[in-house]
Amino acid sequence: MRPYVPRRSPLRALCGALLVLACAASGCSGDADSEEGAAPARSGAAGAGDPLFPKLGNGGYDVTHYGLTLDYAPDDNHLKGTVQITARATEPLSSFNLDLDGLTVREATVDGRAATFTRGGTELTVTPKSPLSKGRIFKASIRYDGTPKTIHDPDGSIEGWIETDDGAVGLGQPTGSMAWFPGNHHPSDKAAYDVDVTVPIDYTAVSNGELESREVTGERTTYRWHTGEPMASYLATLAVGQFEVTDTVTDGGLPQYNAVDYDEVDASRKVSEQVSEIIDWQSRRFGPYPFSSTGAIVDRNPDVGYALETQTKPYFGAAPDELLLVHELAHQWFGNSVTPRSWQDMWLNEGFATYAEWLWEADHDGRSADEIFQDFWDGTDDQSEGIWAFPPGSPPSAEVVSDSPVYGRGAMTLHKVREAVGDDTFFSIVRTWLKRHRHGNADTKAFIALCEKESGKDLSEIFDVWLYGKGKPDRP
């Protein structure tokens, strides 16, 4: 994510087979307590224990796949949906929770059998007919409908389900995905997705991954999208509107799907070419692009004051400038492929994406990274306001997790590491980090350990001062 600011310049079958193999390997059949001495089943935790969002996500299971079947009527902003969640119980479960904000649940089943459910706040508690044993692979299906909510965050931004002039979009950072489908909405639980969306025939529905099919039935069209690589739910999106679509490939041969609101077409003429150029440049800098496709969604959505790194297709509420594209596409490596274990490690997303802007500018006849660092220090860069408010490695509350220290001072931390270890070692660290944690989760502790191991240096002073120190450090 980055706020808009002025600047100077056939896989489904394979997934099923893998689940069968996983189930066989783990011995996951049967109910809890079926073996003598087995641990008693209990309710899964209503929260993943995130330091900043303790009620976000849930405990007791790990999701491997979401299958969403959605029907959206833009005229009255009404959504009907069914989600089938394939998951593995990580402990014996008598019940489990899903995150859902608003909407009406009509039915719940577990492994095809009717399940009871209750609602409390943003928690949907599902109780299957029989307890689930540890290691068991199960399928939970939830049928729901209603008018999805727009979530108003404490910092004044909006997320969740947001209406546009000609449709709507689902945006999920940090909690908004629970406004349009129930799930385990914490970044530590990544999964594959299949999203089938039916909309009126004169609308286009765009989601993550690759478009598998487009089928017209009467006056409605069903779009089927598939995301095979693991994805955190806050990166899932669904944009419904009237778009000009270009389906092409980058210069490097990567499938590229761009959807541009007709009102933004003239201002977005260069987007396809820019995406191709940026992806190829970032692949040389950071290592292979981590997903099977790329692209962008350019909407006309003045109510959203930020761009979001939705997986494979970053979302923009208006035609983006070049550096904004650089930032959101860099997130495909930093944040989307390598996802933080908790929201406290947000700087690993935003610090790297901001530093990618610095590198792009330096490689394209702009300021050097040293000069940008100094402009941040002096407060003359457009994005430097407020960067000393708190240490980026430990945001004090959920309300400020996306504030400027996480971006600008996060990037400054990376630059100080680069100065200390040298260019060759620094970029080797970056590529090793991305390769080691590809499609997984990682935290700051692991990043610091890697930096010190690869460089052979004690870097504690740099991280203590720039990442965790309070206030503005002494002049560098």
C-alpha positions in Angstrom: 0.0 0.0 0.0 1.0 3.6 -0.6 -1.1 6.7 -0.2 -1.3 8.9 -3.2 1.2 11.8 -2.8 2.6 14.3 -5.3 6.1 13.4 -6.5 8.8 15.2 -8.3 9.4 13.1 -10.8 -5.7 -27.0 -15.1 -4.5 -26.5 -11.5 -7.7 -27.3 -9.6 -7.3 -31.0 -10.1 -3.7 -30.8 -9.0 -4.7 -29.0 -5.8 -7.2 -31.7 -5.1 -4.6 -34.5 -5.6 -2.2 -32.7 -3.3 -4.8 -32.5 -0.6 -5.5 -36.2 -0.9 -1.8 -36.9 -0.6 -1.5 -34.6 2.4 -4.4 -36.3 4.1 -2.9 -39.7 3.5 0.4 -38.6 4.9 -1.0 -37.2 8.0 -3.5 -39.9 8.8 -6.3 -37.4 8.9 -9.4 -39.5 8.8 -11.7 -40.0 11.7 -13.1 -37.8 14.5 -11.6 -36.4 17.6 -11.1 -38.9 20.5 -11.5 -41.8 18.1 -8.2 -43.2 19.5 -7.7 -44.0 23.2 -5.8 -41.2 24.9 -6.4 -38.6 22.2 -6.5 -35.0 23.4 -10.1 -33.7 24.0 -11.6 -31.5 21.3 -12.1 -27.9 22.1 -13.1 -24.6 20.5 -10.4 -23.0 18.2 -9.1 -19.7 19.3 -11.1 -16.6 18.2 -8.0 -14.8 17.1 -4.5 -15.5 15.9 -2.8 -13.5 18.7 -1.5 -10.7 16.5 0.2 -8.1 18.7 -1.7 -5.3 16.9 -4.9 -7.1 15.8 -5.4 -9.8 18.5 -8.9 -10.8 17.3 -7.9 -11.0 13.6 -7.6 -14.5 12.3 -8.3 -17.7 14.2 -6.6 -20.6 15.8 -6.9 -24.4 15.5 -6.7 -24.9 11.7 -4.8 -24.0 8.6 -6.6 -23.1 5.4 -5.2 -24.5 2.1 -7.8 -23.4 -0.3 -10.8 -21.0 -0.7 -13.4 -21.7 -3.3 -15.7 -18.6 -3.7 -18.9 -18.7 -5.8 -20.3 -15.1 -5.9 -23.2 -13.3 -7.6 -23.2 -9.6 -7.5 -26.0 -7.1 -8.5 -24.4 -3.6 -8.8 -27.7 -1.8 -9.1 -28.7 -2.6 -5.5 -25.2 -3.5 -4.2 -26.3 -7.0 -3.2 -23.9 -9.9 -2.9 -24.8 -13.6 -2.7 -22.0 -16.0 -2.0 -20.8 -19.5 -1.0 -17.3 -20.1 0.2 -15.9 -23.6 0.5 -12.9 -23.6 2.8 -10.5 -26.6 2.7 -8.4 -26.7 5.9 -6.4 -28.9 8.2 -7.1 -29.1 11.9 -4.0 -28.2 13.8 -5.6 -29.4 17.1 -8.7 -31.3 18.0 -11.6 -29.0 17.4 -15.2 -29.1 18.7 -15.8 -25.8 16.9 -13.8 -23.2 15.0 -14.2 -19.5 14.1 -14.2 -17.5 10.9 -13.9 -13.8 10.5 -16.9 -12.1 9.0 -18.1 -8.5 9.3 -21.7 -8.0 8.3 -23.7 -10.1 5.7 -26.2 -12.8 6.7 -25.2 -16.4 7.0 -27.8 -18.7 5.7 -26.2 -22.2 6.0 -23.1 -23.9 7.2 -21.8 -27.4 6.5 -18.7 -29.3 7.4 -17.8 -32.2 5.1 -21.3 -32.1 3.6 -23.1 -32.4 6.9 -25.2 -29.5 8.4 -23.3 -27.6 11.1 -24.6 -25.1 13.6 -23.3 -21.6 13.7 -23.5 -18.4 15.9 -22.4 -14.8 15.4 -20.7 -12.4 17.8 -19.1 -9.2 16.5 -16.8 -10.2 13.6 -16.7 -13.9 14.8 -18.6 -16.6 13.0 -18.4 -19.8 15.2 -19.1 -23.1 13.3 -19.8 -26.3 15.2 -19.7 -29.5 13.1 -21.8 -32.5 13.8 -18.8 -34.4 15.1 -15.5 -33.0 16.5 -12.5 -32.8 14.1 -9.3 -34.7 15.1 -5.9 -33.1 14.9 -4.5 -33.4 11.3 -7.8 -34.0 9.7 -8.5 -32.3 6.3 -12.0 -30.9 6.3 -14.2 -28.8 4.0 -16.4 -26.1 5.5 -19.0 -24.5 3.3 -20.7 -21.2 4.2 -23.7 -19.7 2.3 -24.4 -16.0 2.8 -25.8 -12.9 1.3 -26.5 -9.2 1.9 -25.1 -5.7 1.4 -21.3 -5.9 2.1 -19.9 -3.3 4.5 -17.5 -0.5 3.9 -15.1 -0.5 6.9 -14.0 2.9 8.2 -10.5 2.6 9.8 -9.3 4.7 12.7 -6.8 6.5 10.4 -9.7 7.8 8.3 -9.2 5.4 5.4 -11.8 3.0 4.1 -11.6 -0.7 3.1 -13.8 -3.7 2.9 -16.5 -3.4 0.1 -16.4 0.0 -1.5 -19.0 1.1 -4.1 -17.7 2.9 -7.2 -19.6 4.9 -9.8 -20.2 1.8 -11.9 -19.7 -1.1 -9.5 -17.7 -2.0 -6.5 -14.3 -3.3 -5.2 -13.2 -5.5 -2.3 -10.0 -4.3 -0.6 -8.6 -6.1 2.4 -5.7 -4.3 4.1 -5.6 -4.9 7.0 -9.0 -6.4 7.8 -11.4 -5.6 5.0 -11.6 -9.0 3.3 -14.0 -10.2 6.1 -16.5 -7.7 4.6 -17.1 -9.9 1.5 -16.2 -13.5 2.5 -15.8 -15.4 5.7 -12.3 -16.8 6.3 -9.2 -16.9 8.5 -8.2 -13.4 7.8 -4.7 -13.1 9.2 -1.6 -12.8 7.0 0.0 -15.9 8.6 -2.6 -18.2 7.0 -2.1 -18.1 3.2 -4.0 -20.3 0.8 -4.8 -20.9 -2.9 -8.0 -19.3 -4.3 -10.7 -20.0 -6.9 -13.1 -17.2 -7.4 -16.2 -17.6 -9.6 -18.1 -14.3 -10.0 -21.4 -13.8 -11.9 -22.3 -10.2 -12.9 -24.6 -8.4 -15.4 -23.4 -8.9 -19.0 -22.2 -5.3 -19.4 -19.9 -5.6 -16.4 -16.4 -7.1 -15.9 -15.4 -8.9 -12.8 -11.6 -9.0 -12.1 -9.9 -10.9 -9.3 -6.4 -12.2 -8.6 -4.5 -14.7 -10.6 -5.5 -16.0 -14.1 -8.8 -15.9 -15.8 -9.7 -19.5 -16.5 -13.0 -18.9 -18.3 -15.7 -16.4 -19.2 -19.2 -17.8 -19.7 -22.2 -15.8 -20.9 -25.6 -17.1 -19.8 -28.6 -15.0 -20.8 -27.9 -11.5 -19.5 -25.2 -12.4 -17.1 -21.5 -13.4 -17.3 -19.5 -15.7 -15.0 -15.8 -15.1 -14.6 -13.7 -17.8 -13.2 -10.3 -16.7 -11.6 -7.6 -19.0 -10.2 -4.8 -18.2 -7.9 -2.5 -21.2 -7.5 0.2 -19.6 -5.4 -0.5 -19.0 -1.7 -2.1 -15.7 -0.9 -2.9 -13.9 2.3 -6.5 -12.9 2.4 -5.8 -9.1 2.7 -4.3 -9.4 -0.8 -7.5 -10.9 -2.3 -9.6 -8.5 -4.4 -12.7 -8.4 -6.5 -13.3 -5.4 -8.8 -16.6 -5.2 -10.6 -17.1 -2.4 -13.1 -17.0 -1.3 -16.8 -13.3 -1.7 -17.8 -11.2 -1.7 -20.9 -9.3 -5.0 -20.7 -5.9 -5.7 -22.3 -4.7 -9.3 -22.1 -1.1 -9.4 -23.2 2.4 -10.4 -22.1 5.3 -8.5 -20.7 8.6 -8.3 -22.6 9.8 -11.1 -20.5 6.9 -13.4 -21.6 4.8 -13.1 -18.4 1.0 -13.0 -18.9 -0.3 -9.5 -18.1 -4.0 -8.6 -17.6 -4.9 -5.0 -17.2 -8.4 -3.7 -16.4 -8.8 0.1 -16.7 -12.0 2.1 -16.0 -13.1 3.8 -19.2 -12.8 7.2 -17.5 -9.1 6.5 -16.8 -8.1 5.0 -20.1 -6.5 8.2 -21.6 -4.5 8.8 -18.5 -3.4 5.1 -18.3 -2.1 4.6 -21.9 1.4 3.8 -20.6 0.4 1.4 -17.8 0.8 -1.8 -19.8 4.3 -0.8 -21.1 5.3 0.5 -17.6 4.2 -2.7 -15.9 6.3 -4.7 -18.3 9.4 -2.5 -17.9 9.1 -2.4 -14.1 8.6 -6.1 -13.6 11.6 -6.9 -15.8 13.7 -4.4 -13.9 12.6 -5.7 -10.5 13.3 -9.3 -11.6 16.9 -8.3 -12.3 17.2 -6.5 -9.0 15.4 -9.0 -6.7 15.3 -12.3 -8.4 12.6 -14.2 -10.4 9.0 -12.8 -10.3 7.2 -15.0 -7.8 3.8 -15.4 -9.5 2.5 -16.8 -12.8 0.9 -13.6 -14.0 0.9 -9.8 -13.5 -1.2 -6.8 -14.4 -3.1 -3.9 -12.8 -6.6 -2.7 -12.0 -7.0 1.0 -12.6 -10.4 2.1 -11.3 -12.1 5.4 -10.9 -12.5 5.5 -7.1 -11.8 9.0 -5.6 -13.0 7.8 -2.1 -9.9 5.6 -1.8 -6.8 7.6 -1.1 -4.3 4.8 -1.5 -3.1 2.1 -3.9 -3.0 -1.5 -2.8 -0.7 -4.4 -3.7 -3.5 -6.9 -4.4 -1.7 -10.1 -5.5 -0.7 -10.2 -9.2 -2.9 -7.1 -10.0 -2.2 -4.0 -7.8 -5.3 -1.8 -7.4 -5.3 1.9 -8.2 -8.2 4.2 -7.6 -7.0 6.4 -10.4 -4.3 6.3 -13.1 -1.0 5.7 -11.3 2.3 7.5 -11.8 5.5 5.6 -12.5 6.8 5.5 -8.9 3.5 4.3 -7.6 3.6 1.4 -10.0 7.1 0.6 -8.9 6.0 0.6 -5.2 3.0 -1.7 -5.6 4.7 -4.1 -8.0 7.7 -4.4 -5.6 5.2 -5.7 -3.1 4.7 -8.7 -5.2 8.1 -9.8 -3.9 8.0 -8.0 -0.5 4.7 -8.7 1.3 2.9 -10.9 -1.2 5.4 -13.7 -1.8 7.2 -13.1 1.5 4.4 -12.2 3.9 5.0 -10.9 7.5 4.0 -13.3 10.3 2.2 -10.5 12.0 1.2 -6.9 11.2 4.0 -5.7 13.6 6.4 -6.6 10.8 4.7 -4.3 8.3 8.0 -2.4 7.7 9.3 -5.5 5.8 6.6 -4.8 3.2 6.6 -1.0 3.1 10.2 -0.3 3.8 11.3 -2.6 0.9 8.7 -1.2 -1.5 9.7 2.3 -0.6 13.4 1.4 -1.1 12.5 -0.1 -4.5 11.3 3.4 -5.4 14.7 4.8 -4.4 16.5 2.2 -6.5 14.3 2.9 -9.5 15.0 6.6 -9.3 18.7 6.0 -9.0 18.8 3.6 -12.0 16.7 6.1 -14.1 18.8 9.3 -13.9 17.3 10.6 -10.7 18.7 11.1 -7.3 21.1 8.5 -5.9 19.9 6.4 -2.9 22.4 8.4 -0.8 20.8 11.6 -1.9 17.2 10.4 -1.2 18.3 9.2 2.2 19.6 12.7 3.0 16.4 14.3 1.7 14.4 12.1 4.1 16.8 13.0 6.9 16.5 16.7 6.1 12.7 16.5 5.7 12.8 17.8 2.1 11.4 14.7 0.4 7.7 14.6 -0.2 7.3 11.4 1.8 9.4 12.3 4.8 6.8 14.0 6.9 6.3 12.3 10.2 8.9 9.5 9.8 10.3 10.0 13.3 6.9 9.6 15.1 7.7 6.0 16.3 10.1 3.2 15.6 9.1 1.3 12.4 10.0 -2.0 13.8 7.4 -1.7 16.6 4.3 0.3 15.7 2.6 1.2 18.9 -1.0 0.5 17.7 -3.1 -0.8 14.9 -4.1 2.8 14.1 -0.6 3.7 12.9 0.6 0.5 11.3 0.4 2.2 7.8 1.9 5.5 8.9 5.0 7.1 7.4 7.7 5.7 9.7 6.9 2.2 8.5 7.6 3.4 4.9 10.3 6.1 5.0 12.3 5.1 8.1 11.9 1.5 7.1 13.7 2.3 3.8 16.3 4.3 5.7 17.0 1.2 7.8 17.6 -0.8 4.7 20.0 1.8 3.3 22.0 1.8 6.5 22.4 -2.0 6.2 23.5 -1.6 2.6 26.1 1.0 3.6 27.4 -1.3 6.4 27.7 -4.5 4.3 28.3 -3.2 0.8 26.3 -3.5 -2.4 27.2 -7.1 -3.4 26.4 -8.5 0.1 23.2 -6.4 0.5 21.6 -7.5 -2.8 22.7 -11.1 -2.1 20.9 -10.9 1.2 17.8 -9.5 -0.5 17.7 -12.3 -3.1 18.4 -15.0 -0.4 15.6 -13.6 1.7 13.1 -13.8 -1.1 14.2 -17.2 -2.2 14.3 -18.7 1.3 10.8 -17.5 2.2 9.1 -17.6 -1.2 5.3 -18.0 -0.8 5.7 -18.2 3.0 5.8 -16.0 6.1 8.8 -14.4 7.9 9.5 -11.9 10.5 12.0 -9.2 11.5 14.0 -11.5 13.7 14.7 -13.8 10.8 15.7 -10.9 8.5 18.2 -9.5 11.0 19.7 -13.0 11.5 20.1 -13.4 7.8 21.7 -10.0 7.4 24.3 -10.8 10.1 25.0 -14.3 8.9 25.5 -13.3 5.3 27.6 -10.3 6.1 29.5 -11.8 9.0 28.9 -8.5 10.9 27.2 -7.5 14.1 24.5 -5.1 12.8 22.7 -4.7 16.1 23.5 -1.0 16.5 22.0 -0.2 13.1 18.8 -2.0 13.8 18.6 -0.7 17.4 19.0 2.9 16.2 17.1 3.0 12.9 14.5 0.3 13.3 13.8 0.3 17.0 15.2 3.6 18.3 12.8 6.3 19.5 13.0 9.8 17.9 15.4 11.0 15.2 18.9 9.5 15.4 22.0 11.6 15.4 22.9 12.9 12.0 24.4 10.1 9.9 
